[in-house]
Amino acid sequence: MTVRHCVAVDLGASSGRVMLARFDAGTGTLTLREIHRFANCLQKVGGTDCWDIDTLEAEIRAGLAKVGGEGIAIDSIGIDTWGVDYVLIDNAGARVGLPVSYRDSRTDGVMARAQQQPGKAEIYRRSGIQFLPFNTLYQFRAQTEQQPDLTARVAHALLIPDYFSYRLTGKLNWEYTNATTTQLVNIQTHNWDETLLDWAGVPASWFGTPTQPGNVIGHWQEVPVVAVASHDTASAVIASPLIDNDAAYLSSGTWSLMGFENPTPYTSDAALAANITNEGGAEGRYRVLKNIMGLWLLQRVLKEQNVSDLPSLIARTTALPACRFVINPNDARFINPENMSREIQAACRESAQPVPESDAELARCIFDSLALLYADVLGELAHLRGKPFTRLHIVGGGCQNQLLNQLCADACGITVVAGPVEASTLGNIGVQLITLGELPDIDAFREVVTSSYALTTFTPHPDNEIVRYVAQFQQKRPTKELCA
């Protein structure tokens, strides 16, 4: 029977890893092994928040070299990363300008202007994408206004995973699932929208037609490099063991992304009012979802409070009463504050609440607030589609947080199934296996995931203290939303 070895390069906003997968077609078992892990941190360059793109490439190559050093014949490679960010290159393939991060302040105020002209309804009608102040649409507009000299030197704009694939293969590609995160792809044509490109100030010649996941871009040392669902959330959804059409997913990591799969997008006035996004998925499916700030808040607090033992912190947090401190994690103030701990404290102080002082109190504030926001968003999604969900699948690194999983189940009043942890990596591998002809489709891959990885179920406790705060949360939410 066939045994395949595939490599997934999975880059998140705070870390990256090179993972080796072994798939035994005879037994249908899939195993993962971490080969190389490395940090991904923002760096200030001339006052601008940027990605250290050269170091990330060097780490990717180091991981691939480690796999090669084990003497394993690799069948394919795939790369997935976060969305919206890009690298500009000239005709010789050299970078133009800086690889600016979506957390940089250069887009401040740009989205608000766009909502006036060409207008919020018009942008949503064309793209079907949630309004977030760092979408590529606004990044391009900020760049062309602030650095007009760059435009004449640019030949192509590549999203981050396509840039790394280009560096490995020398071939250009624009993968569809990640392209849709830009708010520049027309939801009807699945191609770049020239009206939105014109407003952003960038020519259509910078881009090629978006390609669906599953094509071979080129080769690295004779190994096929596959265009997987290169937005990490798209890959995570592929690996979510969704049992039926009434199951929702929550991809929990630096960001929390909650949604459901659907064969058609939701672009009604109600969807616009709820700021729902319709990102592209594999096999013609849409990821109808909403972005939630997620564990970014916790990551920053852990660093600021010098916490290295997260399980111990969670244990101390569990003993604290629920909802003494509640914030809106999607408040724009939490995108990239100078100090997250102080920003959370200030938000509580300004809303006349007690102020969390200790690391455990700050963590409890984050966990309770996320659980309440999860319940709010799940309700919005259920209302949009006209019926409730029966189960919520939490995947990604955040699914290891049992306290947050239980709070989510309690607040949402729904059964939560946690796992797998390495969902984006697994979804990356899944598309590779389908491309190699080992599996027919995503549904077959999800069966492999379910049989290969242990899942943990959390049953809602209707008498949990957090439940009585759910109805109050909407009234307490600050008005300055991240995604207003």
C-alpha positions in Angstrom: 0.0 0.0 0.0 1.0 3.6 -0.6 2.8 5.6 2.1 3.1 9.3 1.4 5.3 11.9 3.1 4.2 15.5 2.8 5.6 18.6 4.4 3.5 21.4 5.7 5.0 24.9 6.3 2.5 26.5 8.6 3.1 30.1 9.6 1.0 31.9 12.2 1.3 35.5 13.4 3.4 34.5 16.4 5.2 31.3 15.3 6.0 29.0 12.4 6.6 25.3 12.0 7.7 22.8 9.4 5.8 19.6 9.9 6.2 16.2 8.3 3.1 14.1 7.7 3.0 10.4 7.1 -0.1 9.0 5.5 -0.6 5.2 5.2 -3.3 4.7 2.5 -3.7 1.1 3.6 -4.7 1.8 7.1 -6.0 5.4 6.5 -3.9 6.7 9.4 -2.2 10.1 9.3 0.5 11.1 11.7 2.4 14.4 12.2 5.8 15.1 13.4 7.3 18.5 14.2 10.6 19.0 12.4 11.3 22.6 13.0 9.6 25.4 15.0 10.5 29.1 15.2 9.2 32.4 16.4 7.6 35.0 14.2 7.8 38.5 15.7 7.0 41.9 14.5 10.0 44.3 14.1 10.1 48.0 13.9 11.8 49.4 10.8 11.9 53.2 10.6 8.8 53.3 12.9 6.9 50.8 10.8 5.7 47.4 12.0 7.1 44.8 9.6 7.6 41.0 9.3 11.1 39.7 9.3 10.5 38.0 5.9 14.1 37.0 5.2 14.5 35.2 8.6 11.2 33.5 8.0 12.4 32.2 4.6 15.7 31.1 6.2 13.7 29.1 8.8 11.5 27.5 6.2 14.6 26.4 4.3 16.2 25.2 7.5 13.2 23.0 8.2 13.2 21.6 4.7 16.9 20.8 5.0 16.2 18.9 8.3 13.6 16.8 6.5 16.1 16.1 3.7 18.8 15.2 6.3 16.6 12.4 7.5 16.7 10.7 4.1 13.0 10.8 3.7 11.7 11.1 0.1 9.2 14.0 0.2 6.1 13.7 -2.1 5.0 17.3 -1.8 5.3 20.6 0.1 2.5 23.1 1.0 2.6 26.5 2.6 -0.1 28.3 4.6 0.1 31.6 6.5 -2.1 34.4 7.9 -4.1 36.5 5.4 -4.1 40.1 4.1 -0.4 40.9 4.1 1.7 41.0 1.0 5.2 41.4 -0.5 5.9 43.6 -3.6 8.4 42.5 -6.1 9.9 44.0 -9.3 10.5 42.4 -12.7 13.7 40.8 -11.4 11.9 39.3 -8.4 13.5 41.6 -5.9 11.5 43.0 -3.1 10.2 46.6 -3.3 9.5 48.4 0.0 8.9 46.7 3.3 6.8 43.6 4.2 4.5 45.7 6.4 2.3 44.0 9.0 -1.4 44.3 9.2 -0.9 45.6 12.8 0.9 48.7 11.6 -0.9 52.0 12.1 -0.6 53.2 8.5 -4.2 52.2 7.7 -5.7 54.3 10.5 -8.8 56.1 9.2 -8.6 54.6 5.7 -11.5 52.1 6.1 -13.7 54.9 7.3 -13.0 56.9 4.1 -13.7 53.9 2.0 -17.1 53.4 3.7 -18.0 56.9 2.4 -16.7 56.5 -1.1 -17.0 54.0 -2.9 -19.3 53.2 0.1 -19.8 50.4 2.6 -22.7 48.7 0.7 -20.9 48.8 -2.6 -17.7 47.3 -1.3 -19.6 44.6 0.4 -21.7 43.9 -2.7 -18.6 43.4 -4.7 -16.4 41.5 -2.2 -18.7 40.0 0.5 -15.8 40.4 2.9 -16.0 41.7 6.5 -14.8 45.2 7.2 -11.5 45.1 9.1 -9.3 48.2 9.1 -6.2 46.2 8.0 -7.7 44.5 5.0 -5.4 44.6 2.0 -7.7 47.0 0.2 -6.9 49.6 2.8 -3.2 48.7 3.1 -2.8 49.3 -0.7 -4.6 52.6 -0.4 -2.4 53.7 2.5 0.7 52.6 0.7 -0.1 54.4 -2.6 -1.0 57.6 -0.8 1.9 57.6 1.6 4.6 56.1 -0.7 3.6 56.9 -4.3 7.2 56.4 -5.5 7.0 52.7 -4.9 4.2 52.0 -7.4 6.3 52.6 -10.5 8.9 50.0 -9.4 6.4 47.2 -8.7 5.7 44.3 -11.1 3.7 42.0 -8.8 2.1 41.9 -5.4 2.2 38.4 -3.8 0.4 37.5 -0.6 2.7 36.0 2.0 2.3 32.2 1.3 2.5 32.9 -2.5 5.7 34.9 -1.9 7.3 32.0 -0.1 6.2 29.5 -2.8 7.7 31.9 -5.3 11.0 31.9 -3.4 11.1 28.1 -3.5 9.9 27.6 -7.1 10.5 30.8 -9.0 6.8 30.5 -10.1 4.1 33.1 -9.5 0.7 32.1 -8.1 -2.3 33.8 -6.4 -4.1 31.2 -4.4 -7.9 31.8 -4.1 -8.7 31.3 -0.4 -6.0 33.8 0.7 -6.8 36.2 -2.1 -10.4 36.6 -0.8 -9.1 37.9 2.5 -7.9 41.0 0.7 -11.4 42.4 0.1 -10.3 42.9 -3.5 -11.7 39.7 -5.1 -15.2 40.0 -6.7 -17.5 37.5 -5.0 -19.3 36.8 -8.3 -16.4 36.4 -10.7 -13.9 35.0 -8.2 -11.3 37.3 -9.9 -9.8 40.7 -8.8 -12.3 43.5 -8.8 -11.0 46.3 -10.9 -13.2 48.9 -9.3 -11.8 48.1 -5.9 -8.2 47.9 -7.3 -8.7 51.4 -8.9 -9.8 52.8 -5.5 -6.8 51.2 -3.8 -4.6 52.8 -6.5 -3.0 49.6 -7.8 -3.0 48.2 -11.3 -4.6 44.9 -12.2 -1.3 43.9 -13.9 0.2 43.3 -10.4 -2.0 40.1 -10.1 -2.7 36.9 -11.9 -6.0 35.1 -11.9 -6.6 33.5 -8.5 -6.2 29.7 -8.6 -8.2 27.2 -6.6 -6.3 25.0 -4.0 -4.8 21.9 -5.4 -2.6 23.0 -8.3 1.1 22.4 -8.4 2.9 25.8 -8.5 6.3 24.5 -9.3 9.1 22.4 -7.8 11.7 22.8 -5.1 14.6 20.4 -5.7 12.2 18.3 -7.8 9.6 18.1 -5.1 6.1 19.5 -6.1 5.1 22.6 -4.2 1.3 22.5 -4.0 -0.9 25.5 -3.7 -2.9 24.4 -0.6 -5.7 26.4 0.9 -3.0 28.9 1.8 -4.9 31.0 4.3 -4.3 29.2 7.6 -8.0 29.5 8.5 -9.1 27.9 5.3 -6.7 25.0 6.0 -8.0 24.8 9.6 -11.6 24.5 8.4 -10.6 21.7 6.0 -9.3 19.7 9.0 -12.4 20.5 11.2 -14.3 17.3 11.6 -17.7 18.9 10.9 -20.3 16.2 11.2 -23.2 17.9 9.3 -24.5 21.2 8.1 -25.6 22.2 11.6 -22.0 22.2 13.0 -20.1 25.4 13.4 -16.3 25.8 13.8 -14.1 28.0 15.8 -10.5 28.2 14.7 -8.8 29.4 17.9 -5.3 30.9 17.9 -3.9 34.4 17.7 -7.2 35.1 16.1 -10.5 33.3 16.7 -12.5 32.8 13.6 -16.1 31.5 14.1 -18.3 30.4 11.2 -19.8 27.6 9.1 -19.4 26.2 5.6 -22.0 26.9 2.9 -22.1 26.4 -0.8 -23.3 30.0 -1.4 -22.3 33.3 0.3 -24.4 35.4 2.6 -24.4 39.0 1.3 -27.8 40.3 2.5 -28.3 43.6 4.3 -28.5 41.5 7.5 -25.1 40.0 6.8 -23.6 43.4 6.1 -25.1 44.8 9.3 -23.6 41.9 11.3 -20.3 42.4 9.4 -20.1 38.7 8.3 -17.4 37.7 5.9 -17.6 35.2 3.0 -14.1 34.0 2.5 -13.2 31.5 -0.2 -12.8 27.8 0.8 -11.7 24.7 -1.0 -14.1 22.8 -3.4 -16.3 25.8 -4.0 -17.3 26.1 -0.4 -17.6 29.5 1.4 -16.3 30.2 4.9 -19.1 32.3 6.3 -17.5 33.6 9.4 -16.6 36.5 11.7 -13.1 37.5 12.9 -12.7 37.7 16.7 -9.5 39.2 18.2 -8.7 35.9 19.9 -5.7 34.8 22.0 -3.6 37.7 20.8 -4.7 39.5 24.0 -3.4 36.6 26.1 -0.2 36.3 24.2 0.6 39.9 24.8 -0.3 39.7 28.5 1.8 36.5 29.1 4.8 38.4 27.7 4.2 41.5 29.7 3.6 39.6 32.9 6.6 37.3 32.3 4.4 34.2 32.5 6.0 31.0 31.2 3.8 28.4 32.8 0.4 28.7 31.1 -1.2 25.6 32.7 -0.4 27.0 36.1 -1.9 30.4 35.2 -5.1 28.7 33.9 -5.4 26.7 37.1 -5.2 29.9 39.2 -7.6 31.6 36.8 -10.2 28.8 37.2 -10.6 29.6 40.9 -11.6 33.2 40.2 -15.3 34.2 39.9 -16.7 34.7 36.5 -17.2 38.1 34.7 -15.9 40.5 37.4 -14.1 42.1 34.5 -15.6 42.1 31.0 -14.2 43.8 27.8 -15.1 43.6 24.2 -12.1 41.7 22.6 -13.0 43.2 19.2 -12.6 46.8 20.4 -10.1 48.5 18.0 -8.0 49.6 21.0 -6.7 46.0 21.3 -5.2 45.6 17.8 -1.7 46.6 18.8 -1.5 48.7 22.0 1.8 49.7 23.5 0.9 47.6 26.6 -2.0 45.1 26.4 -2.2 44.7 30.2 -2.6 48.4 30.8 -5.1 48.7 27.9 -7.3 46.0 29.4 -7.1 47.7 32.8 -8.0 51.1 31.2 -11.0 49.6 29.4 -12.3 48.2 32.7 -11.7 51.4 34.5 -13.5 53.5 31.9 -16.5 51.2 32.0 -16.7 51.6 35.9 -15.8 47.9 36.5 -13.2 46.5 38.9 -9.8 46.6 37.5 -7.9 43.3 37.0 -4.5 43.6 38.6 -2.8 40.2 38.7 -1.9 38.0 35.8 -4.7 35.5 36.7 -7.2 38.3 36.9 -6.1 39.6 33.4 -6.4 36.1 32.0 -9.8 35.6 33.6 -11.0 38.8 32.0 -9.8 37.6 28.6 -11.3 34.2 28.9 -14.7 35.4 30.1 -14.8 38.1 27.5 -13.9 35.8 24.7 -16.6 33.2 25.7 -19.2 35.9 25.9 -18.2 37.2 22.5 -18.3 33.7 21.1 -21.9 33.3 22.3 -22.8 36.7 20.7 -21.2 35.8 17.3 -22.7 32.3 17.3 -26.1 33.9 17.8 -25.5 36.3 14.9 -24.5 33.4 12.6 -27.5 31.3 13.7 -29.9 34.2 13.1 -28.3 34.8 9.6 -28.9 31.2 8.4 -32.3 30.9 10.1 -31.7 27.9 12.4 -29.5 27.1 15.4 -26.3 25.1 15.5 -26.1 21.8 17.2 -22.4 21.5 17.8 -19.3 23.8 17.8 -15.9 22.4 16.8 -12.9 24.2 18.3 -9.7 23.6 16.4 -6.2 25.0 16.6 -3.8 25.8 19.4 -6.5 27.4 21.5 -8.5 24.2 21.8 -6.0 23.0 24.4 -7.4 25.5 26.8 -10.0 23.4 28.7 -11.2 26.3 30.8 -12.0 28.4 27.7 -13.6 25.4 26.0 -15.9 24.9 28.9 -16.7 28.6 29.2 -17.5 28.6 25.5 -19.8 25.6 25.9 -21.6 27.2 28.9 -21.9 30.7 27.3 -23.1 29.4 23.9 -25.3 26.6 25.4 -23.9 24.1 22.9 -21.8 21.0 22.9 -18.2 21.8 22.1 -15.9 19.3 20.5 -12.2 20.3 20.8 -9.5 19.1 18.4 -7.4 18.6 16.5 -4.7 21.1 17.7 -2.7 21.3 14.5 -5.7 22.0 12.3 -4.1 24.4 9.9 -1.2 22.0 9.4 -3.5 19.1 8.9 -5.7 21.0 6.4 -2.5 21.9 4.5 -1.6 18.2 4.3 -5.2 17.3 3.3 -5.1 19.3 0.1 -1.7 17.8 -0.7 -3.0 14.3 -0.3 -6.0 15.1 -2.5 -3.7 16.7 -5.1 -1.5 13.5 -5.0 -4.7 11.4 -5.7 -4.6 9.6 -2.3 -8.0 11.0 -1.2 -11.0 12.0 -3.3 -12.2 15.1 -1.4 -12.4 17.1 1.8 -15.1 14.9 3.3 -12.9 11.8 3.0 -10.0 13.7 4.6 -12.2 14.7 7.5 -12.9 11.0 8.1 -9.1 10.4 8.3 -8.8 13.3 10.8 -11.6 11.9 13.0 -10.1 8.4 13.0 -6.5 9.6 13.6 -6.9 12.2 16.3 -8.6 12.2 19.7 -11.3 14.7 20.2 -12.6 16.0 23.6 -16.3 16.9 24.2 -17.5 19.6 26.6 -21.1 19.6 27.6 -22.7 22.9 28.5 -23.6 23.6 32.2 -26.7 25.8 32.2 -26.1 26.7 35.8 -22.6 28.1 35.3 -22.2 31.6 36.5 -21.2 33.0 33.1 -24.6 32.1 31.6 -26.4 34.9 33.3 -24.0 37.4 31.8 -24.6 36.4 28.2 -27.7 38.5 27.8 -26.0 41.6 29.3 -22.9 41.4 27.1 -24.4 43.1 24.1 -25.4 46.1 26.1 -22.0 46.3 27.8 -20.0 46.2 24.6 -18.0 49.4 23.7 -19.1 51.1 20.5 -15.6 51.4 18.9 -15.5 48.0 17.2 -12.5 46.6 15.5 -14.8 45.6 12.6 -17.3 48.5 12.6 
